[in-house]
Amino acid sequence: MSLLDDASGFVTIKLTLKKQGIQLPDLDLLETTLSYSFRDRTLLERAITHAHADERLGDLCAAIEDEARRSHFSVVREFVGHGVGRKLHEEPQVPNFVEGKATPKLRPGMTIAIEPMVTAGLPGVKVLNDGWTVVTQDGSLSAHFEHTVLVTESEPEILTWPERMPSKLKV
C-alpha cells in the first residue's frame, strides 16, 4: 500500500492485491467487490419488501433471483434462508431462487431469515476441510447478507435491523 499526496491536497491510497500469489488488477477487483456487495444488499432489501401477509413466499424468492440475474450474478442454490422459531432453522425454506412449485402464503407472525447468496461466476460452492468455510467452486467472488424478518399485516419488521423498516428503504 502506498499513499500519494498531490498538490490539490487529496490523498490517494494505492493498494496492490494478490490472490494465491498472483497480483490482481486492484481497481477492477475493488470496484467489482463493492458493486457486488452493494447489489447483494439491494436485492436483500428488495426481497424484504415482499415479506408481508398474503404475499407468496415464491414472490419473495423470485425478487432475489430476478435482481441477481439483472445484475449478471449467479444465485447459490446449496444454501437457503429459513424459518426461525423455537429452533434457529425451521420450515419454510426460503430459497434465493424460484423452484417452480407452489409456495405458501406468508402469514402474520411468521419469522423468516432471508439470506441472498450470489456469485460473480458460476453458482456452485464447496465446503472446505474445516467444515465451516464455504467458497465458490470456480474461485469467483461471492456475497452474502441476511436479515431476520417478522411478517406482519402491513410492512415487515426487520428484527436484526429495526431502524431500517421497508418504508425507509430506497429500492
N, C-alpha and C positions, 0 to 999 in steps of 0.2 A: 504494500500500500504506500502511496506517496501523496503528499499534499503539495499543491501548486498554488501559489498566491500571485495573482496578476495585478496590474495597475488599477483595475476597477475596484479592487477591494474584495472581490469574490474569491472564495477558496474552493478549489476543485479537488475532490478526492478521487484518485485513480486506483482501482482495485485490479489485481490480477487473480483470476480464479483458475483453479486447477481441479480436475476430476480424474482420478486414477492416474495422476502424473502428467496428464495432457492439459496444456493451457487452453482455456476456453475463451471465446470472444466475450469479454466482460460485459459490454453494453448490451449485446443481444441477449445474453443469459439473464442479466438483471432485469431488462425490460420484459422478457418472457415470464420470468418468475413473478414480478409484480403484477403484470397483466393477468397471469394465471390465477394468482391468489385473489385478486380483485374479482375476477369473473366467477370463481367458485363461491365467494362470499355473496355476490349478487344473486346467483342462482339459488342459494340457500334462502335469501330474503324473499325472492320471488315465490319460492315454494311455500314459505310460511304464510303468505297472503292467502293460500288455498286451504289453510288449516282451520276451517270453521264448520259449524254444524251444517249437515246436509250436503256438504261437498263430498265427492267421492275421493277415496284415497288415491285412486288412479289418476285423478286430475292433478294432485299434488306431485305424484311421481312423474307424470308427463311434463310438468313445468320444469322439473330438474333436467330431464333428458332433452327437451326441446332447447332450453337455454344453453346447455352444454354443446349440443350439435351446432347451434347458431354460432357459437364461439370456436368451432372446429376442435373441440376436445372430445375425448372418449370417456365413457362412463364405466367405472369399475363395477363389475357385476357380482364379484365374490363376497363383498361386504355390503350390508344394507342397514338402514335405520330400523327402529323397532319401537314397540310399545314399551311404556315404563309404568310399573305398578308396584305390587308387593316385591317383585324381583326387578332387577335392572333391565333384563332382556326378556320381553314378553311379546305376545302377538298384539297387534298385527305387525308383520314385517313391513318396512317402509323402503322399498327399493328405489334406486335412483334412475329407474327406467320403467317402461310400461311392459308388462308381461303378456298382455293380450287376453287376460281373463277378467271376469267380473271382480270388482273390488268393493269392499264395504263402504257404507256411508260413514263419515265421521260424526260422532255424537258428542254433545256437551259432556265434559268431564273426562274424556279420553286424554291421555298424556302420551305424546309420541316424541321420539328422538329422530329428528330429520338430519341426515348425515351425508350430504353430497360428497362424492369422491370422484375426481376426474383426473385424467392424464393428458399430457401433450402428445402422447404417442398411442400405441395400442392399448387396449383396456386390460390386458392380463396382468396379474400381480402374483408375487410369490412371497412366502413367509421364510425369513432367514433362519439359520440353525439355532438362534437364541430363542425361537418360538414366539417372538413378540414383534420384531421389526418386519415391516411389510414394505417391499419395493416393487416397482414395475418390472415386468419380465424383460422389457426392451431397454431399460435404463432411462426412460424418459422422465421428465418432471411430473410430479403429481401434487394435488392439493386436496385438503380435507378440512371442512368446517362443520360444526354441528351445533344445534340448539335443541333443548328440550322444550316442547311447546304444549300448553294446555288448550284443548279445543273448547271454545265457548259458543254461545248463541250468536255473538257478534264477532268481534275481532279476536284472534288468538292471543293468548298471554304467553310471552316468551319467558319461561321460568329461569333460564340461565342468563337472561339479559333484560330484566324487567323495564328498564328505562327506554328500551327500543321496541315499542309496540308497532305493529304493521302500519298504523295510521301515520307514523313518523318516518317510515322507511321511504326512501326515494327510489322506487323501482318502476 
